Amino acid sequence: MANSSLFTTTTIPHQKNYGGVVFPGILSPAAVSSHNLSYLLGSINEQKPWLNSLLHKHGAILFHGFDSVATASDFNDVVEAFGYEELPYVGGAAPRSNVVGRVFTANESPPDQKIPFHHEMAQVPSYPTKLFFYCEVEPAEGGETPIVLSHVVYERMKEKYPDFVDKLESYGLIYIRILGEDDDPSSPIGRGWKSTFLTEDKNVAEERAAKLNMKLEWTTDGVKTIMGPIPAIKFDETRQRKIWFNSMVAAYTGWFDKRNDPSKAVTFGDGSALPEDILHDCLKIMEEESVAIPWRKGDVLLVDNLAVLHSRKPFVAPRRILASLCK
């Protein structure tokens, strides 16, 4: 019978320590038998309560050194073993392609582009609570997926900019993004309206946008989407703490392409402009508190989307990171 002895806790220099809790948690194989995929899947299935408790404690878990997770299909089996319900990618900005089962490519924007810190789909009401990332092809250089604890960002921002954070809590944020008809793979936010709403029918797109509380303004060659006001700060009931649950810095510093001006992509909920200096300092705080562990083939990163923001560093190809979103 499989048990938690399949896994051994590993520490590496990249991790951070907050009050005696390392971030992220790292699990590696404890025995040669754990390199068997069916043994790993059985162990995950039987040890879900223990693994979920680790995720709650650390915010993210890196499964490192499990050579049996060799393909996208193997990764799909790992995701399925955890038993989390799938979340369809409706309303997200990133261009993605389905690979197998519930596995998609991660953001397919060009390798020279940095993707700023964000909670996945924080700009829409229906967001995933958990994310899986998988390294199918490790980068030739760079390409890490930095992660940072959301409550740490909130606490540092609240201490340094109390008036700004108070206004965020009072008014929330409005996100504005202009979509083309089809995907633009050259843009980190290049998902067209057809794949965003999973339809080619404008009426169906209107209906699906309405369910997201999103307003659409059609143009000659695309659509302007207006989301909000929605909260920028949430309260994590399970951990009893406030979190920096937004895509504010990502929108303001990274929502740039031939259709979008990032300085116009996000405002306070009352429509007033966000202070540029504070946003850039927030990005600096995120980078200071972040952990960026180099990807190795077979690595699986499980992220609690209510606890952790993630980003992507530029890279030298090849690199192929796959993802799966869970309710």
N, C-alpha and C positions, 0 to 999 in steps of 0.2 A: 504494500500500500504506500502510495507516494505521500510525502509530508514535507514540511518546511525544510527538512534536512537536505532536500534537493538543492536548495539555495544557500549560498554563503554570502554574508555581508562583506562588501569590499569598500575600502577607503582609498581615495586618490587625492593628489595635491589640489586638483581643481575645485573640490567641494568647499562650501562655506559652512560655518557653524553659527547657529543662532540659538543661544540659550541651551547649548548641549545637544541640539538636534542638527544633524548634518543635512545639507541640501546640495544636490538631491540624494536620495537613497540609491545605493548601487548594489545589485544582486548579480552574482556570478555562479557558475556551476560548482557544486560541491564534490561531484564525483564524475568519473568517466561515463557512467550510465546516463547521466543527465544530458549527454550529447545526442540522445535518441529523441526525435521529435515527439513521438507518441507518449514517451515518458514525461516530457516537459508539459505537453498538453494536459495529461492526466493530473499532473501535480498542480498546475494552475487551477484546474477545475475543482480539485479537492481542497485547495488552500486559498480559495477566494476570500474568505473572511480575514485571514491573516494578511494576504496581499493588500486588501482594501484598507486594513488598519495601518499598514506601512505607508500607503499612498496618502491617507489622511494625515499621518504624522509628518511626512517629509514633503508633501506637495507634488513630488515627481519621483519616479523610480526608473533608473536605467538598468535594463537587463543586458549585461555585457558578457560576451564570451560563449554564448549559446550557439555553437556552430551549426546546430541542426536547423536553425531558422535561416535557410539558404535561399529561398525564393519568395516572390510575392505571394504565392499560394500558401506557403508555410506561414507567412506573416498573417494572412487572412485567417488561418486556422488558430493562430495565437489569439487574435482579436476575438474570434468566436468563443474560444475557451473561457474568456473572462465573463461572458454572458451579458455584457452591457447591450442595451438596445441601440440600434443604428440611428444616426441622425442624418437625414438627407441634407445635402449641401444646397439649400435654397436661401438666396439672399446674400451669400458671401461674395467677396470681390475678386478673389484670386482665380486665375485660369488653372483648371485642373482637368485631368483625364482619368476616367475609370480604368483600372488595371485588371482587377479580378475581384469578384464578390463585393465586399464592402470596402475595398482598398482603392485609393486614388493616389495620383501623383501629388506631392506637395506643390506649393506654388511654383509654377513653371516659368517665372520671369527670368530674364537673362542673367547669366552668372556674375556679371560685373555689378549687379544691383544689390544693394543691401535692403533687407526687409526689416522695418523698425519694429520695436516691441509692441505687442498687442495681445489682448485676450481674444481667442478665436471667436469671430462673429459677435463681438461685444456691441457692434453697431446695429444689431437686429434683436428683436425680443426673444426669438427661439435660437438659443446658442447651445453648443455641446457642453456637457459637464466634464467630459473626459476626452482626451486626444491620445492617439497612438502615432508615433513616428517610427520608421524602420529604415535602416541603411542597407539598401540592396547593392549599391556600388559606392564605395567610400571615395570621398573627394581626393583629387590629386593634390590639392592645396586649399586650405581654408574651408569655408562651407559649414562651419559649426552652426548649431541651433542654440544660441544663448537663451537661458531661462533666468527669470528673476521672480522672487516672492512678492506677490501683489500687496500684501499687508505691510511689508517693509517699505515699499515705495510710498504707500499712503501715509505711513507714520512719518517718514522723512519729509514729505511734502507738507503735511499738516504742521509739522514743527517749523519749517522754514517759511511757508507761505500760507498762514492760517486764513487770511482774508480771501485769497484765491480759492482755497479748498472749500471754504464756507459758501462762496458763490456757486462753485460747482455742485455742491450738495443741494443748494436751493433751486438752481435753475436747470441742471443737467446740461446736455449737449445736443446740438443738431448736426447731423452729418449730411453732406451734399456731395453726390457723385454723378458724373455724366457717363452713361453707358452707350457704346455703339451697338449695332445690331448683332454682330458676331464677335467672337473672342479676338483679342489683340495680344498675341504671345510675347510681344516686345514690352508689355507693361505689367508691373506687379499687381495692378488693379484692373487688368484688361478683360475681365469677364464681360461678355456682351449680355444684353438683356434676355436673349433667347435661352442661353445656358444658365443665367442667374435665376430665371423663373421656370426653367425646364419646360418651355413651350415656344411655339412660333406664332401663337395667337395673342394679339395685343389685349384682347378682352380677358383672356385667361391670366395674362401677366398682371392686369389691373386687379383682378380678384386676389391673386396670390400676394401682390404688394399690399393690398388692403389688410390682409390677414397679418402682415408684418407691421401694420400701422405706418406704412410707407406711402408717401405721395409721389405720383408720377406726372411729369410734364413732358409730353412727347415733342420731339424736334424733328426736323426733316430727315435726319440720319441716325437718330437714336432717342435717348430719353434721359431726362434729368430726374434723379431720385433724391427725395428729401425725407430723411428719417429723424424723427424726434419731435419735441424734446424727449430724450430718454436719460435715465440716471447715469451719472459718471462714476458714482461711488455706490457700492452695494455693501450689504451686511452679510457676511458668511455665517449663517445660522449654526452650521455644524462646528465651527471653530470659535464662534462668538467674537468676531473681529471685523473691522471694516477693510474693504479691499478696493484697489485702484482699478475698477472693472470698466475699462473703456479702451477705445482705439484712438484717443486724442493725439498722442504723439505720433503714432503711425500715420494718421491722416494728414497731420500738419507738416510732417517732414518727408512723407513717402508717397502720398497719393498724387503722383505727378505722371502725366503722359500727355499725348497730343490733345486730349479733351479736357483734362483736369488741371487746375491750379491748386496745389496743396494749401496755400494760404487762405483759400476760400472753401476748403473741404470740411471744416468743422468750426462751429461757433458755440458760445454759450447758448443755453436754451432760450434766452430772450433775444437772440439774434446779434448780440454784441460780440465784438472781436475778442479773441483770446490773446493774452500778452505773449509776444514772441519770445522775450527773454526768459520768461518762466517756463515755457514749453521746452526750450533748448536746455535749460537747467534740469528739468525733469528727465530728459533723455540722458543727461550726464549722470544723474543719480541712478537711473536704471542700469547704465553700463557699469557703474562702480559696484553695484550690488549683484551683478549677473554672474552666472557660471556658464562657461563655454567649453564643453568637453568634445575633443575631436571624435568624429564619427569613425567607427570601424565596422566593416561588413558584418551583418548579422545583429548589430545593436538594435534593441527595441526600447524606445523611450515612452513611458506612460506618464501623462501629464494631467493633473487635476486643473481644469480650466478655470475653476473658481479661486484657485490658490496661486496660479503661476501665469505670467506673461512669457511669450516666446518671440524670437526674431530669427533672422538668418543673416549670416555673414556672406560677403562675396566669396567666390571660389573659382578655382581653375578646374575645368572639366577633366575627366568625367566625374559626375556625382548624380546619384539617383536616390532620393529620399521619398519614401511612400508614407501615406497617412491614412488614418481612419478616424471618423468622428462618431462620438457616442452620446446619447441623450443623458 
